Amino acid sequence: QEYGSQLRESKLGEMVVCQLVRIRNATSRTFFLRHSTELFYSPEVGGEPCRSEAITIPPGFDQPCKEFVIPWAATALSGLVVWQAGEEGQAKVRCVVGPSEIDGGSTDWLRLHGPSWEPVSVEQWLPLGRRHLLGAIGGGVDLFLTFREPVAALLPTPHGRSPSDLGLGRNPWEQP
């Protein structure tokens, strides 16, 4: 009963702190993560401290994380940056926690953005908890990050139609 995330939510209405507690790669591809430098946290993956260099996530990777906090949109210079091997200069996804117009800004969301901070895969954004009007730190959410093969890659596409033509959404790793 994992479903890719495990939530630990406070009943308080403050800004949500979202952290990764485990990273898994169930694909045949290698991914990279670059954690934003945070003053208040010392993130670790598999017991090793995360420094400014990228973390390599090869196929079969499965490691616990500590203090791997997803940056808040309001303070993030780069966010948590994710990209696929071989696409270093191309498609990157930035992950941050922050409000959205989806609900008028009353909830903190795990948001996905492209290299130029344009929103991507908005339908995949994850609500994390209620925001506090003053932006105080409060509730916490623990997440597993699991890389899986895209659903569209596993489905046959009739008559050569693309997955987006079938209403399956845009794969954030594909160039528009």
N, C-alpha and C positions, 0 to 999 in steps of 0.2 A: 504494500500500500504506500508506495513512494511517490508516484505521480510527478517526479522531477523536482518537487519542492516539499519542504517541511516547514510549516509556519509556526512561529512562536510570537504571538501578537499580544501586546499590552492592551488593556481596556482604556488606558489613558489616551488623550487626543493630541499627542505631541508629534513632532517630526519623527519619521520612522528611520531606524538604523537597520540597514539590510546588509547581511554578510553571507559570503559563501562558506559553507562548512565542509563541502566535498566537491571535487571536480572529477568527472569521468569522461572518457572518450570511447564511445561505442561505435565509432566509424572506422573506415580504413584510411582516413586522411589525418594529417597532422595539423594542429591549430596552435596559435600562439596567443598569449594574454600578456598585456602590459598593464600592471597595476599603477594607478595614480599614486604618487607619493603623498601620504597623509601624515600630519604631525602627531596625531593622537594614537595611531595604531602601528603595530609592527607585524605586518602579515607574514604568514608562513604557509607553505604548501608542502605536504609530506615531511614536515619537520624542518624544512630548509627555509631560511629567511628569504623573502622576496625583495630583490633590489630593483634598481631602475631598468635592468635588462629584461627582455621578454622571457616569459615562462613557456617552455615547450610542452605541448600536450600531445604526445604521440598516440597512435591507435592502442587501445587497451589500457590507457592511463586511468588510474583509480586511486586518488590520494585525498586524505583529509586536509582541511585548511583551518587556520586559526587567525582571528582578527583580520580576515580578508573582507574588509568593508567596501561596499559599492559606494563611490563618491556621490555626494549630493550635487544636483545640477547647479545650484547657486554658487558653489565653491569649486567646482571641477574645472581644471584647465584642459584635461583630456578625457576624463572618465576612465572606466575600465575598457581598454581597447582590445578587440578580438579580431584575429584575421586567420586566414587559411594559408598553409604553406604554399609557396609559389605565387602568392598574390600580395606580397609585401607592399608594393607601391600602388595597389588597387583597392579592392573592396575591403573596407574595415568597418566594424560595427563598434560604436561607443555605447556603453551602458552607464546610466546614471539613475539616481533616485530623485524624483521631484514631482511637482504637481502637473496636471494636464487639464486641458480644456474639455476633455471627455466628460468630466463631472463638475466642471466649474472651478477646479482647483482645490476641492475640499479633501482630496485623497492624495497620498504619495503613491507614485507608481514606479515600477522598474521600467524605465524607458529605453528604447533602442534608437540610435541615431547613426547616420552615415558619417563619412569622413569630414564633411563640411557642416555637421550638426543638423542636417535635415532629418526629420522624423522618418523612420523606416519601420515596416511591419507593425503598425499601430495596433492592429488586431491581436498581436501577440504580447502587447504590454500587459504587465501584471500588477493589479492593485495590491498595495502592501499594507495600507492602513490609513486612518484618518489623520489629517494634518491639524496642527494647532495654529491658531491665528498668529501667535507670536513667534512661531518657528522654533519652539523649544525642543530639545531632544527628548524622546520618550520611548515609544514602543519599539520592539525588535522583531526582525523576521530573519530566520535562517533558511538558506536555499542550497540545494544541490544544483550544480551546473553540469548537465549531461549533454554531450554532443552526440546527436543521433543522425542517421541518414534522413534527409528530407522526405516527408511523406510523398511529395510529388515525384520523387525519384523512384519510389517503389510502386507507383501506380502506372498502368498503361495509359497512354494518351491517345484517344481515338482520332484517326484521320490527321495525325501529325500536329494536333493542337497543343499549345503550350499549357503548362499548369495554371498560369494566370488566366488564360481563356476559360478554364474550367472553374474559375472562382476559388482557386486554392491559394491565391495571394502570391506576392513576389518573394522569391528566395533572397534574403539580404546578401547572399554571397554572389549573386549574379549581377552583372553590370546592367543598368537600365538601357 
